[in-house]
Amino acid sequence: MNKEPVPRQTPPLNTVVRLIAQHSGILSGKHDGKPGTRTSRLGMQEIVIFVEGVRHTRQLNDV
């Protein structure tokens, strides 16, 4: 999980792709290659599940 504060400027695309891929479990070490499509897809799935959970929780709190 990334615990850094939200940047003031939009980060480069490569940085965003790596942050998404980290949610699928890559270690993102110095010698790791670029994340592939499967790693990126798995990371996006984790983010989508999280966002859906937040939306659902907000709807329950609004009732």
C-alpha positions as CSV (number, residue, x, y, z in Angstrom):
1,M,0.0,0.0,0.0
2,N,1.3,3.5,-0.9
3,K,1.3,5.8,2.2
4,E,2.8,8.8,0.5
5,P,0.8,12.0,0.3
6,V,-1.1,12.8,-2.8
7,P,1.2,14.7,-5.2
8,R,0.4,18.3,-6.1
9,Q,1.3,17.7,-9.8
10,T,0.1,14.7,-11.9
11,P,2.9,12.1,-11.8
12,P,4.3,10.7,-15.1
13,L,2.3,7.8,-16.7
14,N,5.1,5.3,-15.9
15,T,4.8,6.2,-12.2
16,V,1.0,5.7,-12.2
17,V,1.3,2.4,-14.0
18,R,3.8,1.2,-11.3
19,L,1.5,2.3,-8.5
20,I,-1.4,0.5,-10.0
21,A,0.7,-2.7,-10.6
22,Q,1.8,-2.6,-6.9
23,H,-1.7,-3.4,-5.9
24,S,-1.4,-6.8,-7.7
25,G,1.6,-7.7,-5.6
26,I,4.7,-6.8,-7.6
27,L,7.7,-5.8,-5.5
28,S,8.8,-2.9,-7.7
29,G,12.5,-3.4,-7.0
30,K,15.4,-1.8,-8.9
31,H,15.8,-4.7,-11.2
32,D,12.1,-5.5,-11.8
33,G,11.0,-4.9,-15.4
34,K,8.0,-2.9,-16.4
35,P,4.7,-4.4,-15.3
36,G,2.9,-6.3,-18.0
37,T,-0.8,-6.3,-19.0
38,R,-1.8,-9.0,-16.6
39,T,-0.1,-7.3,-13.6
40,S,-1.7,-4.0,-14.5
41,R,-5.1,-5.6,-14.9
42,L,-4.9,-7.4,-11.6
43,G,-3.9,-4.1,-9.9
44,M,-6.8,-2.3,-11.6
45,Q,-9.2,-5.0,-10.4
46,E,-8.1,-4.4,-6.8
47,I,-8.6,-0.7,-7.2
48,V,-12.1,-1.2,-8.7
49,I,-13.1,-3.5,-5.8
50,F,-11.9,-0.9,-3.3
51,V,-13.8,2.0,-5.0
52,E,-16.9,-0.1,-5.2
53,G,-16.6,-0.8,-1.5
54,V,-16.2,2.9,-0.7
55,R,-19.3,3.8,-2.8
56,H,-21.4,1.1,-1.2
57,T,-20.3,2.3,2.3
58,R,-21.2,5.9,1.4
59,Q,-24.6,4.8,0.2
60,L,-25.3,2.9,3.5
61,N,-24.3,6.0,5.5
62,D,-26.6,8.2,3.5
63,V,-29.7,6.1,4.3
